[in-house]
Amino acid sequence: MLFNLFILLHILFFGILLLWGLYIIIRNYLKKDQPESMTLKGYTAAGISAGIFLIVFLYHVSFEAFAFKPTAEEMVGKYQIARVTGLPIKKSEYQNYNLELKSDRRFFLDKTPYIEVCESGLYEVDYQFENNEISWQCGNGFSMTHISRGFFGYQIEFIVDPDIRQSIFFRKSE
């Protein structure tokens, strides 16, 4: 939510800058008596804002195309906590909490504070729903988690409270 607001404010700012630059260019084109420096300022404002907009747009398009998207087979292995946001878990305790994903779709999770998933059950990887790429089946119930992807890897994110950004991230250790 905060990230989307940040992007929206940037788009608004650079949109206004682009319009201001185009206004200066057009005004100076119609009024020949304006100094050349004002036209240069217009080109600079329009060029910078258009360039930054293009960079942001290409980043978002290329991220979805090139970000690492692990398959279920690639996710098999052992994981440890790599990062915790907004929760009082000490860094020295990270190694006490492990997650293991087996090739036969079974998982084993050490009892981890704030994570409300059973200690063993079945998992499934499915990229159909954004932010709910892994489902954990515990008996008749299901829980969902997010695969936080980057250009060079991924982490399994257990979102505890999305409103105040509380999450526990597991990274593959083996």
Backbone bond lengths (Angstrom), bond angles and torsions (degrees), N, CA, C in turn:
res aa  C-N    CA-C-N  psi(-1)  N-CA   C-N-CA  omega(-1)  CA-C   N-CA-C  phi
1 M - - - 1.452 - - 1.525 110.39 -
2 L 1.333 116.92 -49.58 1.457 120.90 -179.58 1.525 110.33 -65.94
3 F 1.348 116.64 -38.34 1.456 120.96 179.01 1.528 110.13 -63.89
4 N 1.346 117.66 -42.26 1.459 121.02 178.99 1.524 111.35 -63.90
5 L 1.316 117.49 -38.28 1.459 121.72 176.40 1.527 110.27 -64.00
6 F 1.315 116.70 -41.77 1.464 122.87 177.77 1.531 110.42 -59.69
7 I 1.329 116.78 -46.72 1.469 121.10 178.71 1.526 110.14 -63.61
8 L 1.318 117.00 -43.43 1.457 121.36 -179.69 1.533 111.50 -60.96
9 L 1.332 117.11 -42.68 1.467 120.39 178.39 1.525 111.32 -64.98
10 H 1.338 117.11 -38.10 1.462 119.71 177.24 1.527 111.17 -65.33
11 I 1.326 116.43 -43.12 1.464 119.67 178.63 1.529 109.92 -61.34
12 L 1.326 117.08 -43.21 1.459 121.48 178.64 1.528 111.01 -61.34
13 F 1.336 117.05 -47.51 1.460 121.57 -178.61 1.529 111.05 -61.31
14 F 1.335 116.70 -49.58 1.460 119.24 -177.13 1.529 111.53 -73.32
15 G 1.325 117.86 -25.55 1.462 120.71 173.41 1.520 110.76 -65.89
16 I 1.340 116.37 -44.67 1.470 121.32 177.76 1.532 109.70 -63.89
17 L 1.328 117.20 -41.89 1.461 121.01 178.31 1.528 110.83 -62.16
18 L 1.321 116.99 -40.87 1.463 120.94 178.18 1.526 110.62 -63.51
19 L 1.322 116.83 -46.86 1.464 120.33 179.65 1.521 111.76 -62.78
20 W 1.332 116.84 -39.57 1.467 120.60 177.99 1.526 110.10 -63.41
21 G 1.323 116.34 -43.75 1.468 119.92 178.78 1.511 112.20 -62.93
22 L 1.340 116.71 -43.59 1.466 119.90 178.09 1.525 111.34 -65.07
23 Y 1.343 116.67 -37.57 1.464 120.78 177.30 1.528 110.45 -60.24
24 I 1.317 117.04 -45.88 1.472 120.82 -179.48 1.531 110.52 -63.31
25 I 1.338 116.79 -42.51 1.469 120.33 -179.63 1.528 110.24 -62.21
26 I 1.318 117.09 -47.87 1.468 121.01 -178.56 1.525 111.39 -65.98
27 R 1.340 117.34 -43.11 1.459 121.24 179.67 1.527 110.19 -61.20
28 N 1.326 117.09 -44.26 1.464 119.76 -179.55 1.521 112.17 -70.94
29 Y 1.322 117.13 -27.39 1.463 120.42 176.87 1.534 110.43 -70.45
30 L 1.339 115.52 -39.41 1.460 119.34 -179.35 1.529 112.00 -77.04
31 K 1.319 117.94 -33.16 1.472 122.14 179.35 1.525 107.44 -107.68
32 K 1.277 116.29 102.11 1.467 121.55 -175.27 1.521 113.41 -69.45
33 D 1.332 119.23 -14.11 1.459 121.22 -175.03 1.535 112.47 -86.74
34 Q 1.339 119.55 4.50 1.467 122.22 179.44 1.534 109.75 -78.12
35 P 1.337 116.55 147.57 1.466 118.55 179.47 1.535 111.43 -66.67
36 E 1.314 114.73 150.61 1.468 122.40 -179.00 1.530 111.31 -61.92
37 S 1.318 118.36 -28.75 1.468 121.45 -178.44 1.528 111.77 -65.62
38 M 1.338 117.06 -31.54 1.469 119.78 178.23 1.527 110.49 -68.04
39 T 1.336 117.53 -39.20 1.465 120.76 177.20 1.517 110.05 -64.11
40 L 1.317 117.17 -40.98 1.464 121.47 177.90 1.528 110.58 -62.44
41 K 1.338 117.31 -40.44 1.466 120.41 176.56 1.526 110.89 -62.66
42 G 1.309 117.20 -39.07 1.465 121.09 178.01 1.518 111.77 -63.64
43 Y 1.338 116.24 -46.22 1.463 119.96 177.80 1.530 111.22 -63.18
44 T 1.312 116.22 -39.14 1.468 120.29 179.53 1.525 110.90 -64.79
45 A 1.320 117.86 -47.88 1.465 121.11 -179.30 1.524 110.81 -62.87
46 A 1.323 116.98 -45.32 1.464 120.27 -179.39 1.527 110.71 -66.84
47 G 1.316 116.75 -41.59 1.464 120.55 -178.86 1.518 112.76 -66.66
48 I 1.323 117.15 -43.56 1.469 120.72 179.63 1.524 110.64 -63.94
49 S 1.318 116.77 -47.80 1.467 119.10 -177.63 1.524 111.35 -66.28
50 A 1.332 118.06 -40.58 1.460 120.49 178.24 1.531 110.46 -66.27
51 G 1.322 117.10 -39.31 1.466 121.29 178.85 1.513 112.31 -64.14
52 I 1.319 117.49 -45.22 1.464 120.99 -179.85 1.524 110.00 -66.83
53 F 1.329 117.40 -41.31 1.464 120.05 176.87 1.526 110.33 -59.62
54 L 1.325 117.15 -43.20 1.461 121.96 179.91 1.532 110.79 -63.84
55 I 1.319 117.91 -41.54 1.468 121.68 178.58 1.527 110.58 -62.59
56 V 1.326 117.52 -47.35 1.468 121.16 179.81 1.522 110.39 -62.50
57 F 1.326 117.05 -44.50 1.459 120.95 179.55 1.533 111.04 -61.11
58 L 1.329 117.16 -47.89 1.472 120.60 -179.62 1.525 111.71 -64.50
59 Y 1.333 117.56 -35.29 1.469 120.28 177.54 1.525 110.39 -61.54
60 H 1.324 116.90 -47.72 1.466 119.59 -178.37 1.519 111.94 -66.20
61 V 1.313 117.55 -38.53 1.463 120.75 178.25 1.525 110.11 -67.90
62 S 1.318 117.26 -45.57 1.462 120.06 -177.43 1.525 112.29 -72.30
63 F 1.334 118.66 -30.09 1.464 120.20 -179.77 1.522 110.18 -61.06
64 E 1.323 117.49 -45.66 1.466 120.02 -179.42 1.522 110.54 -65.37
65 A 1.327 116.87 -34.48 1.458 120.13 -177.72 1.529 112.57 -78.20
66 F 1.351 117.91 -34.81 1.454 120.56 -171.26 1.521 115.32 -113.10
67 A 1.319 118.73 -9.35 1.464 120.26 -179.90 1.526 108.96 -65.66
68 F 1.305 116.18 144.18 1.456 122.17 -177.45 1.521 109.64 -63.86
69 K 1.312 116.58 123.88 1.466 122.70 -178.88 1.529 106.73 -122.13
70 P 1.341 117.51 92.86 1.469 119.27 -174.03 1.529 112.32 -68.77
71 T 1.322 115.01 143.59 1.454 120.93 173.93 1.527 108.41 -83.32
72 A 1.314 116.21 170.00 1.466 120.66 178.44 1.531 110.08 -59.96
73 E 1.322 117.53 -37.37 1.467 120.88 179.38 1.526 111.57 -67.25
74 E 1.324 117.04 -37.99 1.466 120.73 179.58 1.524 111.97 -71.49
75 M 1.307 117.61 -21.72 1.457 120.94 -178.02 1.529 113.02 -83.59
76 V 1.324 117.38 -12.94 1.464 120.43 179.68 1.521 109.07 -60.71
77 G 1.334 116.58 131.17 1.458 120.89 178.50 1.512 111.77 151.04
78 K 1.336 114.85 -171.01 1.463 121.67 -179.04 1.526 109.59 -104.52
79 Y 1.327 114.95 142.82 1.461 122.13 -176.84 1.518 109.81 -129.30
80 Q 1.340 115.23 150.69 1.464 122.40 172.89 1.520 108.28 -130.57
81 I 1.324 115.08 160.20 1.460 119.03 176.94 1.527 108.83 -63.04
82 A 1.311 115.19 130.54 1.457 121.36 178.66 1.522 111.83 -106.64
83 R 1.337 115.18 -31.01 1.460 119.39 -174.70 1.517 108.77 -159.38
84 V 1.329 115.90 146.25 1.465 122.44 176.66 1.523 107.28 -132.14
85 T 1.335 116.72 133.04 1.463 120.01 178.19 1.526 109.68 -119.09
86 G 1.317 115.55 127.46 1.460 121.79 173.19 1.515 115.83 73.91
87 L 1.313 118.99 12.80 1.466 122.34 -179.13 1.526 110.12 -128.08
88 P 1.334 117.85 146.97 1.466 120.48 -177.31 1.537 113.43 -85.57
89 I 1.324 116.40 62.12 1.467 120.75 173.33 1.517 106.77 -108.45
90 K 1.327 116.13 122.94 1.466 120.70 -177.34 1.529 110.34 -72.04
91 K 1.322 115.46 145.26 1.460 121.32 179.62 1.529 111.36 -60.24
92 S 1.308 116.86 -32.35 1.467 120.47 -179.81 1.533 111.87 -68.58
93 E 1.324 118.29 -14.83 1.462 122.24 -179.84 1.532 113.06 -95.55
94 Y 1.326 117.62 -5.64 1.461 120.68 -175.63 1.528 112.84 -55.34
95 Q 1.331 117.28 -41.19 1.463 120.09 -176.12 1.527 112.99 -68.87
96 N 1.327 118.26 -11.24 1.463 121.44 179.28 1.531 112.53 -79.00
97 Y 1.322 117.42 -12.17 1.461 121.31 -174.90 1.521 109.40 -118.49
98 N 1.318 115.86 115.09 1.456 121.84 -176.02 1.518 111.19 -124.53
99 L 1.308 114.10 153.71 1.457 122.85 176.16 1.519 106.46 -130.99
100 E 1.320 116.44 133.68 1.467 119.92 177.28 1.514 108.98 -126.77
101 L 1.325 115.38 128.39 1.459 122.20 176.77 1.523 107.97 -108.90
102 K 1.314 116.67 125.17 1.474 122.67 -178.55 1.528 109.80 -97.82
103 S 1.313 116.25 158.84 1.465 120.98 -179.32 1.520 112.81 -69.74
104 D 1.320 118.03 -19.83 1.469 121.00 178.96 1.531 111.99 -89.98
105 R 1.337 117.01 18.45 1.471 125.30 177.51 1.520 113.72 75.04
106 R 1.328 119.68 10.96 1.466 120.88 175.31 1.524 108.33 -89.92
107 F 1.335 115.20 152.65 1.463 120.32 175.49 1.516 109.49 -133.89
108 F 1.344 114.30 155.71 1.457 122.81 175.76 1.522 107.54 -134.19
109 L 1.321 116.54 124.80 1.463 122.59 -177.58 1.519 109.12 -126.01
110 D 1.336 116.25 124.07 1.468 119.18 173.47 1.517 108.33 -63.11
111 K 1.310 116.88 143.74 1.463 121.52 178.45 1.526 108.01 -55.06
112 T 1.330 115.30 114.07 1.460 121.54 -174.74 1.524 108.92 -118.83
113 P 1.346 116.85 129.45 1.462 118.53 179.11 1.526 111.43 -57.89
114 Y 1.317 116.15 142.52 1.462 125.67 175.84 1.529 114.12 76.63
115 I 1.335 118.66 -10.34 1.460 120.78 178.43 1.523 107.94 -99.21
116 E 1.319 115.32 119.09 1.457 120.64 -176.96 1.524 110.41 -101.77
117 V 1.340 114.90 64.60 1.464 122.75 176.15 1.522 105.81 -130.07
118 C 1.331 115.93 143.65 1.462 119.34 -179.53 1.534 110.47 -62.63
119 E 1.322 116.30 167.57 1.465 120.54 -176.29 1.519 113.07 -79.59
120 S 1.337 118.02 -18.58 1.461 120.22 175.57 1.515 109.33 -154.65
121 G 1.308 115.10 152.59 1.450 121.40 -178.51 1.519 109.91 170.13
122 L 1.317 116.77 -152.15 1.456 122.69 179.96 1.526 110.16 -114.05
123 Y 1.323 115.68 149.81 1.467 120.00 176.59 1.520 109.51 -128.28
124 E 1.337 115.46 158.89 1.455 121.24 176.68 1.521 108.67 -145.08
125 V 1.331 115.74 136.67 1.467 122.03 178.31 1.525 107.85 -101.43
126 D 1.351 115.46 127.29 1.464 120.64 -178.33 1.527 107.95 -150.71
127 Y 1.322 117.08 118.30 1.466 121.84 -177.44 1.526 113.02 -88.59
128 Q 1.310 117.28 12.77 1.466 120.54 -178.03 1.529 111.99 -66.16
129 F 1.339 117.50 -36.31 1.457 121.12 -176.62 1.523 110.39 -112.79
130 E 1.309 116.84 123.91 1.460 121.92 -179.49 1.521 110.38 -65.34
131 N 1.321 116.63 136.43 1.466 126.11 179.60 1.527 113.54 70.26
132 N 1.321 118.67 5.97 1.465 122.55 175.87 1.527 108.76 -136.89
133 E 1.317 116.70 55.96 1.463 120.52 -172.82 1.526 113.57 -81.80
134 I 1.322 118.13 -22.07 1.473 120.70 178.85 1.521 108.48 -118.98
135 S 1.321 115.32 130.82 1.466 119.12 173.91 1.525 108.28 -112.06
136 W 1.315 115.55 137.03 1.462 123.75 -179.59 1.523 107.23 -110.83
137 Q 1.316 116.92 119.58 1.458 120.83 179.68 1.518 109.11 -100.18
138 C 1.315 114.88 120.73 1.453 122.37 178.90 1.528 107.33 -122.02
139 G 1.324 116.79 97.13 1.456 119.32 -175.34 1.520 109.04 66.32
140 N 1.334 116.39 -120.84 1.468 121.03 178.91 1.524 112.66 -94.46
141 G 1.328 117.62 -7.40 1.457 120.79 -177.26 1.517 112.76 -98.42
142 F 1.342 114.82 158.90 1.460 121.44 178.89 1.521 109.43 -128.34
143 S 1.324 115.70 147.20 1.463 122.94 170.67 1.523 106.69 -128.73
144 M 1.315 116.27 154.32 1.457 120.93 -178.49 1.525 110.18 -122.22
145 T 1.329 115.82 147.58 1.464 121.26 173.71 1.526 109.23 -136.94
146 H 1.300 113.32 171.62 1.459 122.36 -174.34 1.521 109.86 -111.38
147 I 1.327 116.49 142.48 1.464 121.46 170.80 1.520 105.89 -98.50
148 S 1.319 116.38 108.86 1.458 122.37 179.50 1.526 107.25 -82.00
149 R 1.337 116.58 105.49 1.456 121.24 -172.91 1.516 111.52 -97.91
150 G 1.324 114.60 151.28 1.451 121.98 174.51 1.514 108.85 -139.58
151 F 1.324 116.98 -177.71 1.456 120.46 178.96 1.523 111.64 -70.81
152 F 1.333 117.76 -24.26 1.457 120.32 -173.74 1.516 113.71 -120.43
153 G 1.301 119.68 15.63 1.451 120.49 178.84 1.513 111.17 158.41
154 Y 1.316 114.49 -164.48 1.459 120.17 -176.37 1.523 109.73 -152.94
155 Q 1.324 114.97 165.03 1.456 122.99 173.60 1.522 107.46 -139.01
156 I 1.330 115.84 149.42 1.456 120.49 175.13 1.519 106.98 -91.12
157 E 1.326 116.75 120.45 1.464 121.55 -175.57 1.526 110.46 -107.11
158 F 1.323 115.25 115.94 1.458 121.22 171.32 1.531 106.29 -90.80
159 I 1.320 116.66 109.27 1.454 121.29 -178.13 1.523 108.11 -85.24
160 V 1.339 115.99 115.39 1.461 121.26 -178.61 1.522 110.02 -84.18
161 D 1.320 116.76 -52.03 1.464 121.46 177.46 1.527 108.32 -143.36
162 P 1.336 117.66 105.25 1.464 119.57 -176.00 1.527 113.58 -68.47
163 D 1.333 117.43 -25.45 1.462 119.74 -177.91 1.520 112.76 -67.60
164 I 1.319 116.94 -34.26 1.473 119.83 179.60 1.526 111.68 -114.54
165 R 1.346 115.20 19.43 1.466 123.28 173.42 1.529 113.19 55.91
166 Q 1.309 116.95 50.68 1.459 121.70 175.05 1.526 108.22 -99.83
167 S 1.333 116.29 119.40 1.457 121.51 -178.59 1.512 110.92 -146.58
168 I 1.332 114.21 157.33 1.457 121.72 173.65 1.527 105.70 -125.29
169 F 1.342 116.61 124.68 1.449 122.88 -177.12 1.522 110.01 -108.07
170 F 1.328 116.28 130.58 1.464 122.76 175.95 1.530 108.62 -108.74
171 R 1.333 115.30 135.41 1.465 121.94 177.65 1.520 108.58 -118.57
172 K 1.303 115.92 145.16 1.465 121.89 -178.58 1.526 109.33 -63.82
173 S 1.343 115.33 130.03 1.468 119.66 -179.47 1.524 111.17 -107.18
174 E 1.302 118.13 -21.48 1.482 121.34 178.20 1.495 109.93 -133.92
